[in-house]
Amino acid sequence: MPAPEDGDLPKQCRAVSLFPSEANAPVRVGVLVRSGPPPAPVLLRSSWLGQAYLGALLDARSRVHAWLEIWVQTAGEAAVPGDGEPETNPEIDARWRRWAARVQGEPGALATGWETEHPAPTWLDVAVGRAVVPRDAASGKAYGLCTDDALLMVAGLDTFSESATRFLSVPGEPTAGILAPTGEAPSGARAAAGALPESGAGLVPFNPEGGFVLVRRLAPLEWEAYAGLLSGRPFLGLAAGTPPVKLGGPYAALEDWDSLQQGGAYLFSTSRGRAGRFHETFHLKLLLFQGMLRQVRAAVAASQLPLLNLGAAAFRVDLSSAGGALPVLWTARALLAGPPGGVAITAPGELRYYRALDGFGPSIYRPEGAGRAVRGTAELRIRKLMTAAGGVQVEGTVVSADLAKASPRDLVSARLPLPGLGALALVGTIDAADALAGGEARFRTAPIALGPPALAALQAMEGGVFPGTPYETIPMLSTPVDLYALGVLGTQLFLTGAGKPLPLALDELLSLVRAADAAGGGGGAGERFRALAAADARWSRSLGPENHGHGHGTGAPADAAAFLPAELWWDVLALLGRFFAGSGPGAFCRDFGDAPPYQLEAAFDGAVAAVDAVVLSSQSLLLCDWPHNREIAHLIQKAR
């Protein structure tokens, strides 16, 4: 049976063989390049570790047998978490290897050897459909990434080990010189174009730095495109530039909703008309959300890092796993598209906290104010020193009015000058019992190992008061931030299908969460949501099931309410409300640091169980003819 992706290349693209030796091979890995001018590889996404391009597994007839995602490491993209300064090449490589090791465990990963070994720097010759590498004219040998610090130092260039800059050289051929792979060549190096065929004219840079390369199967659907599809909007193609790339196989059928329905996109609703389609697409959204949650939990469990970069672009959807055994919409699998965006920082005393690699800028998928550090000068009081296994613990108090902006779960870092020994960083957890009282933060450090001179100097300061001490708070960001992002994505999935803007939908849902919390009473959150909706019609008008979408005449509030059980709808909205940390007693997390430090995935366990229960409830209703049964019950009640 042909692979589900089996088909021709998109008309606007050409395939260039990734491996120079396989240009005429019967089966090859190709990078898709848009026709110019100028020609350019089809870019799928960028991240802190590099860039992902569209690729394909091709046969001798240039038929596509699988869509691929080809990641190319780019050293210049990496930055020190929270500081914005370049890391060194060994640190960049180590972080890539950790990510690649996890991805290689996925079923869709293709082993090339380039995941952990630097390949030759690569340019694409689009005219002949093959990759080329720069070569030394005298020896004919290929240039590669230069990791020889001594050679670079002699040339007056930044070393590999102590910078993020990369150069090319030919091992064992010092007369070949050193090449700068990108940009202008500094003194001591020359431009790489001079070592390329015909001086690089018409060649497209693909991996000029000789960065690591990782190849895995592509989930072709963007998450937002698939969410829109389940709300009744057609799939227009892979949105990687303009115009969208048209894909074959099951993805071509997604462009025409009428043909899709006639072709068996649904499993249960063929005989149930609009009501069946409405509920079935709602259930498919639940399955998608369930898969997203499980993907995130698995990624966190594997890395013991929060992702801190979740949003609509963080997921893709694959339709290729069932091979035609199920209707196309039932084959969808949500997959994480890129690497985690969080990194662990170990403070003095082995306290562990996390920062986002790309900073923690404003985004609707990120909680406002979370990740915001408070900095300034304050009065520092050293209360006492305590001997502990591994060193000495310091208990102190920082006094500053600005501390009211901090969270009780944040860390406090103060720099205490030790006479003749420099500054000692005191990083401690806030004592929740005394946190922020009157602008004060009581904190206690983890055990700190100090040498005799530093320990003696610190002991002499016990009980001292030190005004004007520089301090900052370190926000405790952990997996509850990822749960928040999933809550926003769930809001987008279930409440924007009929065209409601996401900021409006999120604001209204959070208002309902607060109203339900204030109302109190017995029962679960779903019961309180239903009671509020019954008591005040404004909730039903703003957050009713018609917001699920899936048009074709099902957008009217009365129709939507008849097509989906009210209990199920309000239970789902109540479930989404629990994803927002601190939203009430039913929230899965109290705040954005509420996760076991060495079992971060545990923060998702309550959410996984709750989502599984709602999916099961929806499935049981989907397998029976719920609208028909309700109509019969209504007639029986009237006859009594």
C-alpha positions in Angstrom: 0.0 0.0 0.0 1.4 3.4 -0.9 2.4 5.7 2.0 -0.4 8.3 2.8 1.9 11.1 1.5 2.6 9.4 -1.8 2.4 12.0 -4.6 4.1 14.5 -6.7 6.3 17.4 -5.6 4.4 20.7 -5.2 4.6 22.6 -8.4 6.3 25.6 -7.0 9.2 23.6 -5.5 12.2 21.6 -6.6 14.0 18.9 -4.5 17.7 19.2 -3.9 19.4 16.0 -2.6 20.7 16.7 0.9 23.6 14.2 0.7 26.0 15.1 -2.1 26.7 11.4 -2.9 23.1 10.5 -3.5 22.1 13.0 -6.2 21.4 10.1 -8.6 20.4 7.5 -6.0 17.1 5.7 -6.5 15.9 6.8 -3.0 17.1 10.1 -1.6 16.4 12.8 1.0 15.6 16.0 -0.6 15.4 19.6 0.6 12.5 21.5 -1.0 13.5 24.8 -2.6 11.0 27.3 -3.9 11.6 28.5 -7.4 13.1 32.0 -7.4 14.1 34.5 -7.8 15.9 34.1 -5.6 15.5 30.3 -4.8 15.2 29.5 -1.1 14.7 26.4 1.0 11.1 26.2 2.4 11.5 27.3 6.0 9.1 25.7 8.5 10.3 27.4 11.7 13.2 28.8 13.6 14.2 28.3 17.2 17.1 28.9 19.6 19.0 25.9 18.2 18.6 26.5 14.5 16.1 26.3 11.6 13.8 23.6 10.3 13.2 23.2 6.6 10.7 21.2 4.5 12.1 18.0 3.1 10.9 14.8 1.5 11.8 11.2 1.0 11.9 10.7 -2.8 12.2 7.8 -5.2 13.9 7.8 -8.6 10.7 9.3 -10.2 10.8 12.2 -7.7 7.6 10.9 -6.1 7.1 11.8 -2.4 7.0 8.9 0.0 7.2 10.9 3.2 7.3 14.5 4.2 10.4 15.4 6.3 11.5 18.1 8.7 15.2 18.8 8.4 16.7 20.7 11.3 20.0 22.5 10.8 21.9 23.8 13.8 22.8 27.5 13.7 25.2 28.6 16.4 24.3 32.3 16.0 20.7 31.5 17.1 21.7 30.4 20.6 21.8 32.7 23.6 22.5 32.4 27.3 19.1 32.1 29.1 17.9 35.4 30.3 21.1 37.3 29.4 20.9 37.5 25.6 24.7 36.9 25.2 26.1 34.2 23.0 27.1 30.9 24.5 30.2 29.1 23.5 30.2 26.5 20.8 30.8 23.5 23.1 27.7 24.6 25.2 25.6 25.0 22.1 26.7 21.6 20.8 26.0 19.9 24.2 22.5 21.4 24.3 21.7 20.2 20.7 23.0 16.7 21.5 20.7 16.4 24.5 17.7 17.5 22.4 18.7 15.2 19.5 19.1 12.2 21.8 15.4 12.6 22.9 14.2 13.1 19.3 16.1 10.0 18.1 13.8 8.0 20.4 10.8 9.0 18.4 9.4 6.6 15.8 9.6 9.1 13.0 13.3 10.0 13.5 15.7 9.1 10.7 19.3 8.4 11.7 21.9 10.1 9.4 24.9 10.2 11.8 24.8 14.0 11.5 22.7 14.3 14.7 25.9 14.3 16.8 28.7 14.5 14.2 29.3 17.7 12.3 28.7 17.2 8.6 30.5 19.1 5.9 29.3 22.7 5.3 26.6 22.6 2.6 25.3 24.8 -0.1 22.5 23.8 -2.6 23.0 23.7 -6.3 19.3 24.1 -7.3 20.0 23.9 -11.1 21.4 20.3 -10.9 19.5 19.2 -7.7 22.4 18.4 -5.4 24.2 19.7 -2.4 27.8 20.9 -2.7 30.6 21.5 -0.3 33.6 23.9 -0.4 36.9 22.3 -1.4 40.6 23.2 -1.2 41.8 23.8 -4.8 45.2 22.4 -4.1 44.4 19.2 -2.3 40.8 18.6 -3.4 39.8 17.9 0.2 36.5 19.3 1.6 36.4 22.0 4.2 34.8 21.2 7.5 34.0 22.9 10.8 37.2 24.1 12.4 37.5 23.1 16.1 41.3 23.6 16.3 41.7 26.5 18.8 45.4 26.7 18.2 45.0 27.1 14.5 42.3 29.8 15.0 44.5 31.7 17.6 47.4 31.8 15.2 45.2 33.3 12.6 44.0 35.9 15.1 40.4 34.6 15.1 37.9 33.7 17.8 38.4 30.2 19.1 35.8 27.5 18.8 35.9 26.7 22.5 35.4 30.2 23.8 33.0 31.8 21.4 29.9 31.1 19.3 31.7 32.1 16.1 32.4 29.3 13.5 35.1 29.0 10.8 36.0 26.3 8.3 39.3 24.6 7.6 40.7 21.5 6.0 42.2 19.1 8.6 45.9 18.4 7.9 46.1 21.1 5.2 47.2 24.4 6.9 47.9 26.0 3.5 44.2 25.7 2.6 43.5 28.6 5.0 40.5 29.4 7.0 37.1 30.3 5.6 34.3 32.5 7.1 31.1 30.6 6.3 28.8 33.6 6.5 29.0 37.4 6.3 32.2 39.3 5.7 35.4 37.5 6.3 37.5 39.0 9.2 41.2 39.5 9.0 42.8 36.0 9.1 40.1 34.3 7.1 38.6 34.5 3.6 35.0 34.1 2.3 33.7 30.6 1.7 32.4 31.5 -1.7 35.9 31.3 -3.2 36.1 27.5 -2.4 32.8 26.7 -3.9 32.1 25.5 -7.5 32.2 28.6 -9.9 32.8 30.7 -6.8 29.4 30.0 -5.3 27.4 31.8 -8.0 23.7 30.7 -7.9 24.3 28.4 -4.9 22.0 28.7 -1.9 23.5 28.5 1.6 21.9 25.7 3.5 24.3 24.6 6.3 27.3 26.8 5.8 28.5 26.5 9.4 28.7 22.7 9.3 26.1 22.6 12.1 24.5 19.3 13.2 21.5 18.1 11.1 18.5 16.1 12.4 15.9 14.6 10.1 12.5 13.3 11.2 9.1 12.8 9.7 7.1 16.0 9.4 3.6 16.5 10.8 2.5 18.7 7.9 -0.5 20.4 9.4 0.0 23.6 11.4 -2.0 23.4 14.7 -4.0 26.5 13.9 -4.8 25.2 10.4 -6.1 21.9 11.9 -8.0 23.6 14.6 -9.7 25.8 12.0 -10.4 22.7 9.9 -12.4 21.2 12.8 -14.3 24.4 13.1 -15.3 24.1 9.4 -12.6 26.1 7.6 -10.7 24.5 4.7 -7.0 23.7 4.7 -5.3 26.0 2.2 -1.9 24.3 2.3 1.4 24.4 4.2 1.7 28.0 5.4 5.5 28.1 4.9 5.8 31.4 3.0 3.7 32.6 0.2 2.0 31.0 -1.6 1.2 28.1 0.7 2.8 24.8 -0.3 0.2 22.4 -1.7 0.6 18.8 -0.3 -0.7 15.6 -1.7 -2.3 12.5 -0.2 -4.9 13.1 2.6 -3.9 16.8 2.9 -5.1 17.6 -0.6 -8.6 16.5 0.3 -8.7 18.9 3.2 -9.0 21.9 0.8 -12.7 21.0 -0.1 -15.0 20.4 2.9 -17.8 19.1 0.7 -15.6 16.5 -0.9 -14.1 15.7 2.5 -17.5 14.9 4.0 -18.5 12.8 1.0 -15.2 11.0 1.1 -15.8 9.7 4.6 -14.0 12.2 6.9 -16.4 11.2 9.7 -16.8 7.9 11.5 -20.2 8.1 13.4 -22.1 11.0 12.0 -22.9 10.0 8.4 -26.5 9.3 9.3 -26.9 12.0 11.9 -26.5 15.1 9.8 -25.5 18.4 11.2 -25.9 17.3 14.8 -23.7 14.3 14.4 -21.0 16.4 12.6 -21.1 19.0 15.3 -20.6 16.6 18.2 -18.1 14.5 16.3 -15.8 17.5 15.4 -16.2 18.6 19.1 -15.0 15.1 20.2 -12.1 15.3 17.7 -11.1 18.6 19.3 -11.1 16.8 22.7 -8.9 14.1 21.3 -6.5 16.7 19.8 -6.3 18.5 23.2 -5.8 15.2 25.0 -2.9 14.4 22.7 -1.3 17.8 23.1 -1.4 17.4 26.9 0.1 14.0 26.8 2.9 15.1 24.4 3.8 17.9 26.7 3.9 15.7 29.8 6.1 13.2 28.0 8.5 15.8 26.8 8.8 17.3 30.4 9.2 13.8 31.9 12.1 13.1 29.4 14.0 16.3 29.9 12.9 17.4 33.4 12.6 20.9 32.1 9.5 23.0 31.6 8.9 23.9 28.0 8.1 27.6 28.6 7.6 28.2 24.9 4.1 26.7 24.2 1.8 28.4 21.8 0.0 27.6 18.6 3.3 27.3 16.7 4.6 24.7 19.2 2.4 21.9 17.8 1.8 20.3 14.4 -0.7 17.7 13.4 0.0 14.5 11.5 -2.7 12.5 9.5 -0.5 9.8 8.1 -0.3 7.1 10.8 -3.5 5.0 10.1 -2.8 4.3 6.4 -6.4 4.6 5.3 -7.9 2.3 8.0 -9.8 5.2 9.6 -11.6 8.3 8.2 -9.0 11.0 7.7 -9.9 13.2 10.6 -9.6 10.3 13.0 -6.0 9.7 12.2 -4.8 13.1 13.5 -2.0 13.1 16.1 -0.7 16.3 17.8 3.1 16.5 18.0 5.5 19.0 19.5 7.2 20.8 16.7 10.4 21.9 18.3 12.7 21.7 21.3 11.9 22.9 24.8 12.4 26.5 25.5 13.3 26.2 29.2 16.7 25.7 30.8 17.7 24.8 34.3 19.9 27.2 36.3 21.6 26.0 39.4 22.2 28.7 41.9 24.8 28.6 44.7 23.7 26.0 47.1 22.2 23.8 44.3 18.9 25.6 44.2 17.2 24.8 40.9 15.1 27.2 38.9 14.3 27.7 35.2 14.4 30.4 32.6 13.1 30.7 29.1 15.8 30.5 26.4 14.2 33.3 24.4 13.3 35.4 27.4 9.8 35.7 28.8 8.3 38.4 26.7 4.6 39.2 26.5 2.4 36.7 24.8 -1.2 35.6 25.2 0.1 32.1 25.9 2.1 33.4 28.8 0.7 34.6 32.1 1.1 38.4 32.5 3.7 39.3 35.1 5.1 35.7 35.5 8.8 35.7 34.9 9.2 39.4 35.7 12.2 39.9 38.0 12.3 42.6 40.6 15.7 44.4 40.9 17.1 47.1 43.0 19.0 47.9 46.2 17.7 47.0 49.6 18.5 46.7 53.3 19.9 43.2 53.9 19.9 41.7 57.4 21.8 38.5 58.2 19.7 36.8 60.9 21.7 33.7 61.5 24.0 31.0 60.1 23.2 27.3 60.4 25.5 24.4 59.9 24.1 21.8 57.5 25.3 18.8 55.5 27.2 20.3 52.5 28.0 23.7 54.0 26.4 26.5 55.8 22.9 27.9 55.4 22.2 31.6 55.7 18.9 33.0 56.9 18.3 36.7 56.1 15.8 39.4 55.4 15.6 41.7 52.4 13.7 44.9 53.0 12.4 46.7 49.9 8.9 48.2 49.0 9.3 46.8 45.5 9.2 43.2 46.9 5.4 43.5 46.9 5.6 42.8 43.2 7.3 39.4 43.8 5.6 36.0 44.3 6.0 34.2 47.6 7.5 31.3 45.6 10.2 33.3 43.9 13.9 33.1 44.9 15.7 36.1 46.3 19.3 36.7 45.3 21.4 39.3 47.2 25.1 40.1 46.7 26.9 40.4 50.0 30.5 41.8 49.8 33.0 39.9 51.8 36.0 42.0 52.7 38.9 41.2 50.5 37.1 38.2 49.0 34.7 39.8 46.5 30.9 39.4 46.6 29.0 36.3 47.8 25.7 35.5 46.1 23.1 34.6 48.6 20.3 32.9 46.8 17.4 31.6 48.9 13.8 30.6 49.0 11.3 32.9 50.5 9.7 31.8 53.8 6.0 31.7 52.8 5.0 32.5 56.4 6.8 35.8 56.5 7.0 36.6 52.8 6.4 40.2 51.7 5.2 41.3 55.2 5.7 45.1 55.3 7.9 45.0 52.2 10.2 42.4 53.7 11.2 39.0 52.4 12.6 36.4 54.7 14.7 33.9 52.9 16.9 30.9 53.6 19.7 29.6 51.3 20.4 26.0 50.6 23.7 24.7 52.1 26.7 26.6 50.6 30.2 25.2 50.6 32.7 27.9 51.6 36.4 27.9 52.2 37.7 28.8 55.6 38.4 32.5 54.8 35.0 33.1 53.3 33.3 31.2 56.1 35.1 33.2 58.7 34.2 36.5 57.0 30.5 35.5 56.7 30.4 34.4 60.4 31.7 37.9 61.4 28.7 39.4 59.6 26.0 37.4 61.4 23.5 39.9 62.9 24.7 42.7 60.7 22.6 45.2 58.7 23.8 46.1 55.2 21.9 49.0 53.5 22.2 49.5 49.8 22.7 45.8 49.0 22.0 44.9 45.3 19.3 42.2 45.0 16.9 40.7 42.6 14.1 38.2 42.6 14.4 35.1 40.5 10.9 34.0 39.3 10.1 30.4 39.9 8.7 29.4 36.5 7.9 25.7 36.1 5.4 23.4 34.4 2.4 25.4 35.6 3.4 27.9 32.9 3.0 25.2 30.4 -0.4 24.3 31.8 -1.4 28.0 31.5 -0.4 27.9 27.8 -2.4 24.7 27.3 -5.4 26.4 28.9 -5.1 29.2 26.4 -4.8 26.8 23.5 -7.8 24.9 24.7 -9.7 28.2 24.8 -8.6 28.9 21.3 -9.7 25.4 20.2 -13.2 25.4 21.7 -14.2 29.1 21.9 -12.9 30.8 18.7 -14.2 28.4 16.0 -17.1 30.7 15.1 -14.8 33.8 14.8 -14.6 35.1 18.3 -11.1 36.7 18.9 -8.9 34.8 21.3 -8.3 37.7 23.7 -12.1 38.2 24.0 -12.7 34.5 24.5 -10.0 34.2 27.1 -11.2 37.2 29.0 -14.8 35.9 29.1 -13.7 32.4 30.3 -11.5 33.8 33.1 -14.4 36.0 34.1 -16.6 32.9 34.4 -13.9 31.1 36.3 -13.8 34.0 38.8 -17.6 34.2 39.0 -17.9 30.4 39.7 -15.2 30.7 42.4 -17.0 33.6 44.0 -20.4 31.8 43.9 -19.0 28.9 45.9 -21.5 26.2 46.8 -21.3 22.5 46.5 -20.7 20.4 43.4 -17.9 20.6 40.9 -16.8 23.6 38.8 -18.9 22.2 35.9 -22.1 22.3 38.0 -21.3 25.9 39.1 -20.7 26.9 35.5 -24.0 25.4 34.4 -25.8 27.1 37.3 -24.4 30.5 36.4 -25.3 30.0 32.7 -28.8 29.1 33.7 -29.2 32.1 36.0 -27.6 34.7 33.7 -28.2 34.3 29.9 -25.2 36.5 29.2 -22.9 33.6 30.0 -24.6 31.4 27.4 -24.6 34.1 24.8 -20.8 34.8 25.2 -19.5 31.3 25.9 -22.2 28.9 24.6 -21.4 25.8 22.4 -22.0 27.7 19.1 -18.4 29.1 19.7 -17.1 25.7 19.0 -17.8 26.6 15.3 -18.1 24.0 12.6 -20.4 26.1 10.4 -22.6 24.9 7.7 -25.8 26.0 9.5 -24.8 25.0 13.0 -23.7 28.4 14.3 -27.1 29.4 15.7 -27.1 29.3 19.6 -30.3 27.2 19.6 -29.0 24.7 17.1 -25.7 24.4 18.9 -27.4 23.9 22.3 -29.5 21.1 20.8 -26.5 19.4 19.1 -24.4 19.1 22.3 -25.3 18.2 25.9 -25.1 21.2 28.1 -23.4 19.2 30.8 -20.6 18.2 28.5 -20.0 21.7 27.2 -19.8 23.4 30.6 -17.7 20.6 32.0 -15.2 21.2 29.3 -15.1 25.0 29.9 -14.8 24.3 33.7 -11.9 21.9 32.9 -10.1 24.6 30.9 -10.5 27.1 33.8 -8.5 24.7 36.0 -5.4 25.0 33.8 -4.8 28.6 35.0 -2.7 28.5 38.1 -4.3 30.2 41.1 -7.6 30.5 39.4 -9.5 29.0 42.4 -9.5 26.0 44.7 -10.0 23.7 41.7 -6.9 24.9 39.8 -4.4 22.2 39.0 -1.6 24.4 40.4 -1.5 27.2 43.1 1.0 29.3 41.3 3.6 29.2 38.4 6.3 27.4 40.5 3.9 24.8 42.0 5.7 21.6 40.7 8.0 19.0 42.4 11.5 20.2 41.4 12.7 16.7 40.4 9.4 15.3 39.1 8.1 18.2 37.0 5.7 16.1 35.0 3.6 15.5 38.1 2.1 18.9 37.6 0.2 17.5 34.6 -1.2 14.3 36.3 -4.4 15.9 37.5 -5.0 17.5 34.2 -4.4 14.3 32.3 -6.9 12.4 34.5 -9.6 15.2 34.1 -9.2 15.4 30.3 -9.4 11.6 30.0 -12.6 11.6 32.0 -14.2 14.3 29.7 -13.1 12.4 26.6 -14.7 9.2 27.9 -17.9 11.1 28.6 -18.0 12.6 25.2 -17.2 9.2 23.6 -20.0 7.5 25.4 -22.5 10.1 24.1 -21.0 10.0 20.6 -21.5 6.2 20.4 -25.2 6.6 21.1 -27.7 8.7 19.2 -27.9 11.3 21.9 -30.1 13.9 20.0 -32.5 11.1 19.0 -32.6 9.7 22.5 -33.3 13.2 24.0 -36.1 13.7 21.5 -37.8 10.4 22.5 -37.4 11.2 26.2 -39.0 14.6 25.6 -42.0 13.0 23.8 -42.5 10.4 26.7 -42.4 13.2 29.2 -45.1 15.1 27.3 -47.3 12.0 27.1 -47.4 11.6 30.9 
